[in-house]
Amino acid sequence: MKGNTLISRLMTPTPLALGPDESARRAREVMLEHGVHHLPIVSGGRFVGLVSTNDLHRIALGDPYRDDPELVAQDLELFPLQEVMTEDVVTLQATATVRDAALQLAKGSFHAIPILNGDALAGIVTSTDLVAYLIEDE
């Protein structure tokens, strides 16, 4: 049964991550360049938070993906990620199952779960990853 599969099978291993002192501008650049919507924040080798495109929308004076890129970049440069990131993030250990991830994502208030080994970032799984896995042929 797919629900019993370890989450490590479908997570993105060693995802892109930034440090808490980097700017929201840098987060936007990385997200745009790599086509991702969530960036884990890591400090001293341990996971400390998560930044999403929604977080960038919240702090930008305009739409950070549609308005004048230079004006938006100037706005985002003012914010270090430690002021923007969500710290109280639902995480799972790499020993969790797909069912564990589905139960958390079904709550509907977020779309990514950082996967940890202890307190170190091991990967990330998104609702898109989960749906793709569940509809693939076995």
N, CA, C and O atoms as CSV, one atom per row, in Angstrom:
chain,resi,resn,atom,element,x,y,z
A,1,MET,N,N,0.845,-1.182,0.000
A,1,MET,CA,C,0.000,0.000,0.000
A,1,MET,C,C,0.893,1.248,0.000
A,1,MET,O,O,1.854,1.336,0.764
A,2,LYS,N,N,0.561,2.204,-0.863
A,2,LYS,CA,C,1.378,3.403,-1.017
A,2,LYS,C,C,1.459,4.236,0.249
A,2,LYS,O,O,2.471,4.898,0.480
A,3,GLY,N,N,0.437,4.220,1.061
A,3,GLY,CA,C,0.428,5.025,2.276
A,3,GLY,C,C,1.514,4.637,3.269
A,3,GLY,O,O,1.922,5.453,4.096
A,4,ASN,N,N,1.984,3.392,3.191
A,4,ASN,CA,C,3.017,2.917,4.108
A,4,ASN,C,C,4.436,3.178,3.602
A,4,ASN,O,O,5.409,2.875,4.293
A,5,THR,N,N,4.552,3.733,2.412
A,5,THR,CA,C,5.867,4.042,1.840
A,5,THR,C,C,6.538,5.141,2.656
A,5,THR,O,O,5.874,6.083,3.088
A,6,LEU,N,N,7.832,5.030,2.870
A,6,LEU,CA,C,8.570,6.071,3.583
A,6,LEU,C,C,8.548,7.365,2.767
A,6,LEU,O,O,8.695,7.351,1.545
A,7,ILE,N,N,8.364,8.465,3.461
A,7,ILE,CA,C,8.306,9.773,2.810
A,7,ILE,C,C,9.609,10.089,2.084
A,7,ILE,O,O,9.616,10.860,1.125
A,8,SER,N,N,10.691,9.507,2.529
A,8,SER,CA,C,11.986,9.751,1.887
A,8,SER,C,C,12.005,9.280,0.437
A,8,SER,O,O,12.858,9.713,-0.337
A,9,ARG,N,N,11.070,8.394,0.052
A,9,ARG,CA,C,11.007,7.916,-1.333
A,9,ARG,C,C,10.547,9.008,-2.291
A,9,ARG,O,O,10.977,9.032,-3.444
A,10,LEU,N,N,9.680,9.915,-1.837
A,10,LEU,CA,C,9.165,10.919,-2.755
A,10,LEU,C,C,9.571,12.347,-2.435
A,10,LEU,O,O,9.257,13.260,-3.199
A,11,MET,N,N,10.256,12.558,-1.334
A,11,MET,CA,C,10.695,13.920,-1.008
A,11,MET,C,C,11.790,14.355,-1.979
A,11,MET,O,O,12.451,13.531,-2.611
A,12,THR,N,N,11.957,15.661,-2.078
A,12,THR,CA,C,13.104,16.206,-2.782
A,12,THR,C,C,14.252,16.206,-1.778
A,12,THR,O,O,14.208,16.936,-0.788
A,13,PRO,N,N,15.277,15.393,-2.025
A,13,PRO,CA,C,16.379,15.349,-1.055
A,13,PRO,C,C,17.258,16.591,-1.162
A,13,PRO,O,O,17.385,17.185,-2.232
A,14,THR,N,N,17.851,16.967,-0.057
A,14,THR,CA,C,18.728,18.147,0.024
A,14,THR,C,C,18.204,19.308,-0.828
A,14,THR,O,O,18.845,19.709,-1.800
A,15,PRO,N,N,17.049,19.838,-0.463
A,15,PRO,CA,C,16.457,20.930,-1.246
A,15,PRO,C,C,17.273,22.215,-1.121
A,15,PRO,O,O,18.114,22.357,-0.233
A,16,LEU,N,N,17.004,23.135,-2.024
A,16,LEU,CA,C,17.597,24.461,-1.913
A,16,LEU,C,C,17.231,25.026,-0.556
A,16,LEU,O,O,16.096,24.869,-0.105
A,17,ALA,N,N,18.159,25.672,0.088
A,17,ALA,CA,C,17.903,26.274,1.397
A,17,ALA,C,C,18.736,27.543,1.512
A,17,ALA,O,O,19.781,27.677,0.875
A,18,LEU,N,N,18.264,28.457,2.324
A,18,LEU,CA,C,18.972,29.704,2.580
A,18,LEU,C,C,19.176,29.869,4.075
A,18,LEU,O,O,18.602,29.135,4.880
A,19,GLY,N,N,20.005,30.844,4.436
A,19,GLY,CA,C,20.243,31.144,5.841
A,19,GLY,C,C,19.338,32.259,6.319
A,19,GLY,O,O,18.826,33.024,5.501
A,20,PRO,N,N,19.127,32.372,7.614
A,20,PRO,CA,C,18.206,33.373,8.164
A,20,PRO,C,C,18.658,34.817,7.966
A,20,PRO,O,O,17.838,35.731,8.051
A,21,ASP,N,N,19.936,35.040,7.707
A,21,ASP,CA,C,20.433,36.399,7.512
A,21,ASP,C,C,20.349,36.861,6.058
A,21,ASP,O,O,20.590,38.032,5.767
A,22,GLU,N,N,20.014,35.959,5.155
A,22,GLU,CA,C,19.874,36.349,3.751
A,22,GLU,C,C,18.579,37.133,3.586
A,22,GLU,O,O,17.677,37.045,4.418
A,23,SER,N,N,18.499,37.893,2.512
A,23,SER,CA,C,17.355,38.786,2.309
A,23,SER,C,C,16.193,38.085,1.625
A,23,SER,O,O,16.354,37.062,0.959
A,24,ALA,N,N,15.022,38.666,1.812
A,24,ALA,CA,C,13.834,38.191,1.108
A,24,ALA,C,C,14.032,38.341,-0.400
A,24,ALA,O,O,13.480,37.566,-1.182
A,25,ARG,N,N,14.813,39.331,-0.802
A,25,ARG,CA,C,15.131,39.502,-2.228
A,25,ARG,C,C,15.838,38.258,-2.753
A,25,ARG,O,O,15.504,37.760,-3.828
A,26,ARG,N,N,16.802,37.760,-2.009
A,26,ARG,CA,C,17.534,36.555,-2.417
A,26,ARG,C,C,16.590,35.369,-2.502
A,26,ARG,O,O,16.692,34.567,-3.430
A,27,ALA,N,N,15.676,35.241,-1.557
A,27,ALA,CA,C,14.701,34.147,-1.593
A,27,ALA,C,C,13.869,34.218,-2.868
A,27,ALA,O,O,13.647,33.200,-3.523
A,28,ARG,N,N,13.410,35.410,-3.219
A,28,ARG,CA,C,12.619,35.584,-4.444
A,28,ARG,C,C,13.427,35.182,-5.667
A,28,ARG,O,O,12.914,34.503,-6.556
A,29,GLU,N,N,14.689,35.599,-5.717
A,29,GLU,CA,C,15.545,35.258,-6.859
A,29,GLU,C,C,15.697,33.744,-6.996
A,29,GLU,O,O,15.594,33.205,-8.098
A,30,VAL,N,N,15.941,33.060,-5.881
A,30,VAL,CA,C,16.114,31.605,-5.903
A,30,VAL,C,C,14.808,30.926,-6.322
A,30,VAL,O,O,14.821,30.003,-7.137
A,31,MET,N,N,13.692,31.378,-5.772
A,31,MET,CA,C,12.408,30.782,-6.121
A,31,MET,C,C,12.110,30.932,-7.610
A,31,MET,O,O,11.674,29.982,-8.260
A,32,LEU,N,N,12.344,32.119,-8.143
A,32,LEU,CA,C,12.095,32.350,-9.560
A,32,LEU,C,C,13.036,31.527,-10.440
A,32,LEU,O,O,12.609,30.923,-11.424
A,33,GLU,N,N,14.304,31.507,-10.081
A,33,GLU,CA,C,15.303,30.791,-10.876
A,33,GLU,C,C,15.039,29.291,-10.925
A,33,GLU,O,O,15.249,28.655,-11.958
A,34,HIS,N,N,14.581,28.724,-9.814
A,34,HIS,CA,C,14.415,27.276,-9.727
A,34,HIS,C,C,12.963,26.805,-9.777
A,34,HIS,O,O,12.699,25.604,-9.718
A,35,GLY,N,N,12.030,27.734,-9.885
A,35,GLY,CA,C,10.622,27.362,-9.998
A,35,GLY,C,C,10.065,26.678,-8.763
A,35,GLY,O,O,9.262,25.750,-8.868
A,36,VAL,N,N,10.491,27.136,-7.587
A,36,VAL,CA,C,9.975,26.563,-6.340
A,36,VAL,C,C,9.171,27.618,-5.594
A,36,VAL,O,O,9.311,28.814,-5.849
A,37,HIS,N,N,8.331,27.169,-4.676
A,37,HIS,CA,C,7.460,28.065,-3.919
A,37,HIS,C,C,7.757,28.072,-2.427
A,37,HIS,O,O,7.157,28.838,-1.673
A,38,HIS,N,N,8.691,27.215,-2.000
A,38,HIS,CA,C,9.042,27.103,-0.578
A,38,HIS,C,C,10.545,26.946,-0.449
A,38,HIS,O,O,11.168,26.192,-1.196
A,39,LEU,N,N,11.118,27.659,0.499
A,39,LEU,CA,C,12.545,27.529,0.774
A,39,LEU,C,C,12.767,27.293,2.270
A,39,LEU,O,O,12.399,28.127,3.097
A,40,PRO,N,N,13.365,26.163,2.605
A,40,PRO,CA,C,13.737,25.937,4.002
A,40,PRO,C,C,14.833,26.922,4.409
A,40,PRO,O,O,15.650,27.336,3.587
A,41,ILE,N,N,14.836,27.283,5.674
A,41,ILE,CA,C,15.859,28.156,6.237
A,41,ILE,C,C,16.658,27.310,7.228
A,41,ILE,O,O,16.103,26.678,8.127
A,42,VAL,N,N,17.971,27.320,7.035
A,42,VAL,CA,C,18.861,26.481,7.817
A,42,VAL,C,C,19.929,27.354,8.464
A,42,VAL,O,O,20.477,28.253,7.826
A,43,SER,N,N,20.219,27.087,9.722
A,43,SER,CA,C,21.256,27.816,10.448
A,43,SER,C,C,22.080,26.823,11.260
A,43,SER,O,O,21.532,26.033,12.029
A,44,GLY,N,N,23.385,26.865,11.085
A,44,GLY,CA,C,24.246,25.962,11.842
A,44,GLY,C,C,23.924,24.505,11.606
A,44,GLY,O,O,24.076,23.681,12.507
A,45,GLY,N,N,23.481,24.176,10.402
A,45,GLY,CA,C,23.175,22.790,10.066
A,45,GLY,C,C,21.818,22.297,10.518
A,45,GLY,O,O,21.482,21.131,10.313
A,46,ARG,N,N,21.026,23.176,11.135
A,46,ARG,CA,C,19.700,22.709,11.561
A,46,ARG,C,C,18.596,23.557,10.934
A,46,ARG,O,O,18.776,24.745,10.665
A,47,PHE,N,N,17.462,22.922,10.712
A,47,PHE,CA,C,16.290,23.581,10.137
A,47,PHE,C,C,15.716,24.556,11.156
A,47,PHE,O,O,15.490,24.192,12.309
A,48,VAL,N,N,15.476,25.814,10.725
A,48,VAL,CA,C,14.937,26.813,11.661
A,48,VAL,C,C,13.654,27.478,11.162
A,48,VAL,O,O,12.988,28.168,11.934
A,49,GLY,N,N,13.292,27.289,9.895
A,49,GLY,CA,C,12.081,27.924,9.403
A,49,GLY,C,C,11.849,27.656,7.926
A,49,GLY,O,O,12.612,26.943,7.274
A,50,LEU,N,N,10.779,28.244,7.416
A,50,LEU,CA,C,10.390,28.053,6.022
A,50,LEU,C,C,9.856,29.370,5.483
A,50,LEU,O,O,9.115,30.078,6.165
A,51,VAL,N,N,10.238,29.689,4.254
A,51,VAL,CA,C,9.728,30.883,3.573
A,51,VAL,C,C,8.987,30.411,2.328
A,51,VAL,O,O,9.472,29.552,1.590
A,52,SER,N,N,7.802,30.984,2.104
A,52,SER,CA,C,7.005,30.636,0.932
A,52,SER,C,C,6.748,31.879,0.091
A,52,SER,O,O,7.004,33.002,0.524
A,53,THR,N,N,6.245,31.662,-1.103
A,53,THR,CA,C,5.874,32.799,-1.948
A,53,THR,C,C,4.811,33.637,-1.245
A,53,THR,O,O,4.781,34.856,-1.414
A,54,ASN,N,N,3.945,33.011,-0.467
A,54,ASN,CA,C,2.932,33.768,0.275
A,54,ASN,C,C,3.573,34.725,1.275
A,54,ASN,O,O,3.078,35.832,1.485
A,55,ASP,N,N,4.667,34.298,1.889
A,55,ASP,CA,C,5.378,35.176,2.824
A,55,ASP,C,C,5.925,36.396,2.093
A,55,ASP,O,O,5.889,37.506,2.624
A,56,LEU,N,N,6.428,36.197,0.883
A,56,LEU,CA,C,6.959,37.318,0.096
A,56,LEU,C,C,5.836,38.259,-0.327
A,56,LEU,O,O,6.014,39.477,-0.312
A,57,HIS,N,N,4.696,37.716,-0.700
A,57,HIS,CA,C,3.534,38.549,-1.036
A,57,HIS,C,C,3.128,39.408,0.154
A,57,HIS,O,O,2.739,40.565,-0.004
A,58,ARG,N,N,3.223,38.836,1.330
A,58,ARG,CA,C,2.793,39.523,2.547
A,58,ARG,C,C,3.642,40.765,2.841
A,58,ARG,O,O,3.122,41.768,3.328
A,59,ILE,N,N,4.930,40.702,2.551
A,59,ILE,CA,C,5.807,41.821,2.910
A,59,ILE,C,C,6.090,42.786,1.772
A,59,ILE,O,O,6.511,43.916,2.018
A,60,ALA,N,N,5.869,42.366,0.534
A,60,ALA,CA,C,6.155,43.245,-0.604
A,60,ALA,C,C,5.062,44.304,-0.710
A,60,ALA,O,O,3.895,44.036,-0.425
A,61,LEU,N,N,5.446,45.490,-1.117
A,61,LEU,CA,C,4.452,46.548,-1.285
A,61,LEU,C,C,3.563,46.278,-2.483
A,61,LEU,O,O,2.421,46.736,-2.530
A,62,GLY,N,N,4.078,45.539,-3.448
A,62,GLY,CA,C,3.298,45.164,-4.626
A,62,GLY,C,C,3.325,43.658,-4.776
A,62,GLY,O,O,3.702,42.941,-3.849
A,63,ASP,N,N,2.931,43.185,-5.930
A,63,ASP,CA,C,2.969,41.761,-6.234
A,63,ASP,C,C,4.412,41.406,-6.587
A,63,ASP,O,O,4.923,41.883,-7.600
A,64,PRO,N,N,5.083,40.577,-5.775
A,64,PRO,CA,C,6.503,40.307,-5.997
A,64,PRO,C,C,6.797,39.497,-7.253
A,64,PRO,O,O,7.963,39.261,-7.572
A,65,TYR,N,N,5.773,39.071,-7.964
A,65,TYR,CA,C,5.999,38.296,-9.173
A,65,TYR,C,C,5.452,38.975,-10.417
A,65,TYR,O,O,5.627,38.462,-11.522
A,66,ARG,N,N,4.789,40.122,-10.262
A,66,ARG,CA,C,4.209,40.778,-11.432
A,66,ARG,C,C,4.605,42.240,-11.572
A,66,ARG,O,O,4.698,42.745,-12.691
A,67,ASP,N,N,4.839,42.926,-10.465
A,67,ASP,CA,C,5.172,44.347,-10.531
A,67,ASP,C,C,6.615,44.538,-10.990
A,67,ASP,O,O,7.351,43.569,-11.178
A,68,ASP,N,N,7.007,45.786,-11.167
A,68,ASP,CA,C,8.354,46.124,-11.615
A,68,ASP,C,C,9.373,45.360,-10.776
A,68,ASP,O,O,9.467,45.583,-9.569
A,69,PRO,N,N,10.135,44.465,-11.396
A,69,PRO,CA,C,11.052,43.611,-10.648
A,69,PRO,C,C,12.068,44.379,-9.798
A,69,PRO,O,O,12.410,43.938,-8.701
A,70,GLU,N,N,12.546,45.504,-10.282
A,70,GLU,CA,C,13.553,46.243,-9.521
A,70,GLU,C,C,12.940,46.909,-8.288
A,70,GLU,O,O,13.562,46.935,-7.226
A,71,LEU,N,N,11.738,47.441,-8.422
A,71,LEU,CA,C,11.076,48.049,-7.259
A,71,LEU,C,C,10.760,46.997,-6.199
A,71,LEU,O,O,10.950,47.228,-5.005
A,72,VAL,N,N,10.283,45.860,-6.642
A,72,VAL,CA,C,9.969,44.778,-5.712
A,72,VAL,C,C,11.250,44.296,-5.038
A,72,VAL,O,O,11.265,44.048,-3.832
A,73,ALA,N,N,12.330,44.162,-5.819
A,73,ALA,CA,C,13.601,43.720,-5.256
A,73,ALA,C,C,14.093,44.690,-4.186
A,73,ALA,O,O,14.617,44.270,-3.154
A,74,GLN,N,N,13.924,45.968,-4.431
A,74,GLN,CA,C,14.326,46.972,-3.435
A,74,GLN,C,C,13.520,46.813,-2.144
A,74,GLN,O,O,14.072,46.894,-1.047
A,75,ASP,N,N,12.225,46.589,-2.282
A,75,ASP,CA,C,11.383,46.362,-1.099
A,75,ASP,C,C,11.851,45.129,-0.325
A,75,ASP,O,O,12.002,45.173,0.896
A,76,LEU,N,N,12.076,44.036,-1.042
A,76,LEU,CA,C,12.414,42.769,-0.404
A,76,LEU,C,C,13.812,42.775,0.200
A,76,LEU,O,O,14.094,42.012,1.124
A,77,GLU,N,N,14.679,43.622,-0.312
A,77,GLU,CA,C,16.041,43.715,0.217
A,77,GLU,C,C,16.039,44.172,1.679
A,77,GLU,O,O,16.989,43.909,2.416
A,78,LEU,N,N,14.984,44.848,2.087
A,78,LEU,CA,C,14.896,45.397,3.439
A,78,LEU,C,C,14.649,44.340,4.515
A,78,LEU,O,O,14.821,44.612,5.703
A,79,PHE,N,N,14.252,43.155,4.112
A,79,PHE,CA,C,13.818,42.143,5.075
A,79,PHE,C,C,14.754,40.933,5.109
A,79,PHE,O,O,14.871,40.222,4.111
A,80,PRO,N,N,15.424,40.688,6.245
A,80,PRO,CA,C,16.161,39.421,6.374
A,80,PRO,C,C,15.147,38.283,6.557
A,80,PRO,O,O,14.064,38.479,7.107
A,81,LEU,N,N,15.515,37.127,6.097
A,81,LEU,CA,C,14.589,35.997,6.154
A,81,LEU,C,C,14.182,35.637,7.573
A,81,LEU,O,O,13.090,35.104,7.771
A,82,GLN,N,N,15.010,35.905,8.554
A,82,GLN,CA,C,14.614,35.605,9.937
A,82,GLN,C,C,13.393,36.406,10.365
A,82,GLN,O,O,12.694,36.009,11.298
A,83,GLU,N,N,13.120,37.539,9.693
A,83,GLU,CA,C,11.930,38.333,9.995
A,83,GLU,C,C,10.725,37.913,9.165
A,83,GLU,O,O,9.595,38.292,9.473
A,84,VAL,N,N,10.956,37.146,8.129
A,84,VAL,CA,C,9.901,36.777,7.187
A,84,VAL,C,C,9.467,35.324,7.356
A,84,VAL,O,O,8.299,34.989,7.159
A,85,MET,N,N,10.414,34.469,7.721
A,85,MET,CA,C,10.156,33.026,7.749
A,85,MET,C,C,9.126,32.639,8.807
A,85,MET,O,O,8.928,33.334,9.804
A,86,THR,N,N,8.491,31.528,8.556
A,86,THR,CA,C,7.614,30.909,9.531
A,86,THR,C,C,8.476,29.948,10.339
A,86,THR,O,O,9.146,29.081,9.777
A,87,GLU,N,N,8.457,30.104,11.643
A,87,GLU,CA,C,9.280,29.254,12.499
A,87,GLU,C,C,8.525,28.041,13.024
A,87,GLU,O,O,9.111,26.973,13.200
A,88,ASP,N,N,7.254,28.198,13.270
A,88,ASP,CA,C,6.437,27.116,13.809
A,88,ASP,C,C,5.888,26.297,12.637
A,88,ASP,O,O,4.720,26.419,12.268
A,89,VAL,N,N,6.747,25.472,12.072
A,89,VAL,CA,C,6.428,24.734,10.847
A,89,VAL,C,C,6.199,23.268,11.187
A,89,VAL,O,O,6.921,22.690,11.999
A,90,VAL,N,N,5.195,22.676,10.565
A,90,VAL,CA,C,4.995,21.236,10.695
A,90,VAL,C,C,6.125,20.559,9.936
A,90,VAL,O,O,6.358,20.851,8.763
A,91,THR,N,N,6.816,19.665,10.599
A,91,THR,CA,C,7.881,18.885,9.973
A,91,THR,C,C,7.615,17.412,10.230
A,91,THR,O,O,6.829,17.049,11.105
A,92,LEU,N,N,8.275,16.582,9.462
A,92,LEU,CA,C,8.237,15.141,9.691
A,92,LEU,C,C,9.660,14.619,9.679
A,92,LEU,O,O,10.537,15.200,9.040
A,93,GLN,N,N,9.884,13.542,10.375
A,93,GLN,CA,C,11.173,12.867,10.315
A,93,GLN,C,C,11.216,11.996,9.054
A,93,GLN,O,O,10.175,11.598,8.532
A,94,ALA,N,N,12.408,11.709,8.581
A,94,ALA,CA,C,12.583,10.928,7.352
A,94,ALA,C,C,12.004,9.518,7.481
A,94,ALA,O,O,11.815,8.837,6.472
A,95,THR,N,N,11.723,9.075,8.695
A,95,THR,CA,C,11.125,7.755,8.920
A,95,THR,C,C,9.596,7.774,8.810
A,95,THR,O,O,8.953,6.733,8.934
A,96,ALA,N,N,9.016,8.957,8.579
A,96,ALA,CA,C,7.555,9.069,8.438
A,96,ALA,C,C,7.105,8.426,7.129
A,96,ALA,O,O,7.911,8.144,6.243
A,97,THR,N,N,5.813,8.206,7.035
A,97,THR,CA,C,5.245,7.578,5.836
A,97,THR,C,C,4.498,8.608,4.979
A,97,THR,O,O,4.245,9.737,5.400
A,98,VAL,N,N,4.164,8.180,3.786
A,98,VAL,CA,C,3.351,9.004,2.893
A,98,VAL,C,C,2.027,9.332,3.568
A,98,VAL,O,O,1.529,10.451,3.446
A,99,ARG,N,N,1.459,8.376,4.272
A,99,ARG,CA,C,0.203,8.612,4.997
A,99,ARG,C,C,0.371,9.724,6.034
A,99,ARG,O,O,-0.511,10.570,6.181
A,100,ASP,N,N,1.485,9.728,6.746
A,100,ASP,CA,C,1.752,10.781,7.728
A,100,ASP,C,C,1.752,12.151,7.053
A,100,ASP,O,O,1.166,13.106,7.563
A,101,ALA,N,N,2.410,12.234,5.912
A,101,ALA,CA,C,2.474,13.502,5.177
A,101,ALA,C,C,1.090,13.901,4.675
A,101,ALA,O,O,0.705,15.066,4.770
A,102,ALA,N,N,0.347,12.942,4.143
A,102,ALA,CA,C,-0.998,13.229,3.629
A,102,ALA,C,C,-1.904,13.743,4.740
A,102,ALA,O,O,-2.681,14.673,4.525
A,103,LEU,N,N,-1.813,13.153,5.910
A,103,LEU,CA,C,-2.636,13.604,7.039
A,103,LEU,C,C,-2.320,15.055,7.406
A,103,LEU,O,O,-3.227,15.827,7.718
A,104,GLN,N,N,-1.051,15.426,7.370
A,104,GLN,CA,C,-0.669,16.804,7.688
A,104,GLN,C,C,-1.102,17.767,6.588
A,104,GLN,O,O,-1.671,18.821,6.871
A,105,LEU,N,N,-0.832,17.406,5.326
A,105,LEU,CA,C,-1.180,18.297,4.213
A,105,LEU,C,C,-2.696,18.441,4.045
A,105,LEU,O,O,-3.166,19.459,3.537
A,106,ALA,N,N,-3.451,17.446,4.460
A,106,ALA,CA,C,-4.912,17.504,4.349
A,106,ALA,C,C,-5.517,18.590,5.225
A,106,ALA,O,O,-6.671,18.974,5.033
A,107,LYS,N,N,-4.756,19.078,6.171
A,107,LYS,CA,C,-5.254,20.155,7.031
A,107,LYS,C,C,-5.478,21.439,6.237
A,107,LYS,O,O,-6.219,22.326,6.662
A,108,GLY,N,N,-4.828,21.523,5.080
A,108,GLY,CA,C,-5.144,22.582,4.131
A,108,GLY,C,C,-4.550,23.952,4.352
A,108,GLY,O,O,-4.820,24.850,3.554
A,109,SER,N,N,-3.759,24.168,5.385
A,109,SER,CA,C,-3.256,25.523,5.618
A,109,SER,C,C,-1.823,25.719,5.121
A,109,SER,O,O,-1.281,26.819,5.233
A,110,PHE,N,N,-1.205,24.676,4.576
A,110,PHE,CA,C,0.146,24.776,4.032
A,110,PHE,C,C,0.325,23.700,2.969
A,110,PHE,O,O,-0.462,22.756,2.880
A,111,HIS,N,N,1.377,23.859,2.161
A,111,HIS,CA,C,1.564,22.955,1.025
A,111,HIS,C,C,2.939,22.320,0.954
A,111,HIS,O,O,3.274,21.694,-0.052
A,112,ALA,N,N,3.743,22.466,1.999
A,112,ALA,CA,C,5.077,21.867,2.015
A,112,ALA,C,C,5.422,21.434,3.431
A,112,ALA,O,O,5.064,22.087,4.412
A,113,ILE,N,N,6.124,20.319,3.504
A,113,ILE,CA,C,6.579,19.809,4.790
A,113,ILE,C,C,8.074,19.534,4.707
A,113,ILE,O,O,8.500,18.682,3.927
A,114,PRO,N,N,8.870,20.236,5.492
A,114,PRO,CA,C,10.283,19.900,5.566
A,114,PRO,C,C,10.444,18.529,6.227
A,114,PRO,O,O,9.757,18.204,7.195
A,115,ILE,N,N,11.358,17.743,5.686
A,115,ILE,CA,C,11.642,16.410,6.215
A,115,ILE,C,C,13.013,16.477,6.894
A,115,ILE,O,O,13.990,16.951,6.314
A,116,LEU,N,N,13.057,15.994,8.127
A,116,LEU,CA,C,14.259,16.135,8.937
A,116,LEU,C,C,14.868,14.792,9.321
A,116,LEU,O,O,14.183,13.771,9.393
A,117,ASN,N,N,16.163,14.825,9.562
A,117,ASN,CA,C,16.885,13.762,10.265
A,117,ASN,C,C,17.323,14.415,11.559
A,117,ASN,O,O,18.293,15.173,11.574
A,118,GLY,N,N,16.623,14.131,12.641
A,118,GLY,CA,C,16.869,14.868,13.881
A,118,GLY,C,C,16.383,16.286,13.676
A,118,GLY,O,O,15.194,16.502,13.439
A,119,ASP,N,N,17.294,17.274,13.763
A,119,ASP,CA,C,16.891,18.651,13.456
A,119,ASP,C,C,17.582,19.176,12.199
A,119,ASP,O,O,17.531,20.372,11.912
A,120,ALA,N,N,18.229,18.279,11.452
A,120,ALA,CA,C,18.884,18.639,10.197
A,120,ALA,C,C,17.935,18.414,9.019
A,120,ALA,O,O,17.214,17.417,8.979
A,121,LEU,N,N,17.938,19.325,8.081
A,121,LEU,CA,C,17.087,19.219,6.900
A,121,LEU,C,C,17.551,18.069,6.016
A,121,LEU,O,O,18.713,18.019,5.612
A,122,ALA,N,N,16.643,17.148,5.718
A,122,ALA,CA,C,16.946,16.017,4.840
A,122,ALA,C,C,16.258,16.166,3.491
A,122,ALA,O,O,16.745,15.651,2.485
A,123,GLY,N,N,15.125,16.872,3.466
A,123,GLY,CA,C,14.369,17.013,2.228
A,123,GLY,C,C,13.133,17.859,2.439
A,123,GLY,O,O,12.930,18.449,3.500
A,124,ILE,N,N,12.315,17.905,1.405
A,124,ILE,CA,C,11.033,18.610,1.491
A,124,ILE,C,C,10.042,17.859,0.616
A,124,ILE,O,O,10.401,17.336,-0.439
A,125,VAL,N,N,8.808,17.812,1.057
A,125,VAL,CA,C,7.740,17.208,0.262
A,125,VAL,C,C,6.600,18.210,0.185
A,125,VAL,O,O,6.256,18.859,1.173
A,126,THR,N,N,6.023,18.325,-1.001
A,126,THR,CA,C,4.914,19.254,-1.210
A,126,THR,C,C,3.642,18.492,-1.543
A,126,THR,O,O,3.673,17.296,-1.835
A,127,SER,N,N,2.538,19.196,-1.495
A,127,SER,CA,C,1.267,18.570,-1.865
A,127,SER,C,C,1.318,18.094,-3.317
A,127,SER,O,O,0.717,17.073,-3.650
A,128,THR,N,N,2.019,18.810,-4.171
A,128,THR,CA,C,2.170,18.400,-5.573
A,128,THR,C,C,2.936,17.087,-5.666
A,128,THR,O,O,2.559,16.207,-6.439
A,129,ASP,N,N,4.009,16.943,-4.887
A,129,ASP,CA,C,4.766,15.683,-4.863
A,129,ASP,C,C,3.875,14.524,-4.447
A,129,ASP,O,O,3.920,13.444,-5.035
A,130,LEU,N,N,3.071,14.762,-3.434
A,130,LEU,CA,C,2.210,13.721,-2.903
A,130,LEU,C,C,1.159,13.290,-3.931
A,130,LEU,O,O,0.941,12.094,-4.127
A,131,VAL,N,N,0.524,14.234,-4.570
A,131,VAL,CA,C,-0.485,13.906,-5.587
A,131,VAL,C,C,0.158,13.152,-6.742
A,131,VAL,O,O,-0.391,12.151,-7.204
A,132,ALA,N,N,1.312,13.614,-7.218
A,132,ALA,CA,C,2.002,12.938,-8.313
A,132,ALA,C,C,2.329,11.492,-7.943
A,132,ALA,O,O,2.169,10.588,-8.763
A,133,TYR,N,N,2.782,11.279,-6.726
A,133,TYR,CA,C,3.102,9.937,-6.271
A,133,TYR,C,C,1.859,9.054,-6.211
A,133,TYR,O,O,1.893,7.897,-6.630
A,134,LEU,N,N,0.780,9.593,-5.697
A,134,LEU,CA,C,-0.423,8.797,-5.531
A,134,LEU,C,C,-1.093,8.422,-6.855
A,134,LEU,O,O,-1.796,7.414,-6.922
A,135,ILE,N,N,-0.887,9.214,-7.904
A,135,ILE,CA,C,-1.525,8.888,-9.191
A,135,ILE,C,C,-0.610,8.109,-10.136
A,135,ILE,O,O,-1.057,7.633,-11.180
A,136,GLU,N,N,0.672,7.979,-9.772
A,136,GLU,CA,C,1.570,7.223,-10.646
A,136,GLU,C,C,1.224,5.747,-10.589
A,136,GLU,O,O,0.703,5.250,-9.591
A,137,ASP,N,N,1.523,5.057,-11.682
A,137,ASP,CA,C,1.296,3.611,-11.729
A,137,ASP,C,C,2.297,2.929,-10.814
A,137,ASP,O,O,3.450,3.345,-10.702
A,138,GLU,N,N,1.831,1.876,-10.164
A,138,GLU,CA,C,2.741,1.141,-9.262
A,138,GLU,C,C,3.632,0.229,-10.037
A,138,GLU,O,O,4.461,-0.468,-9.452
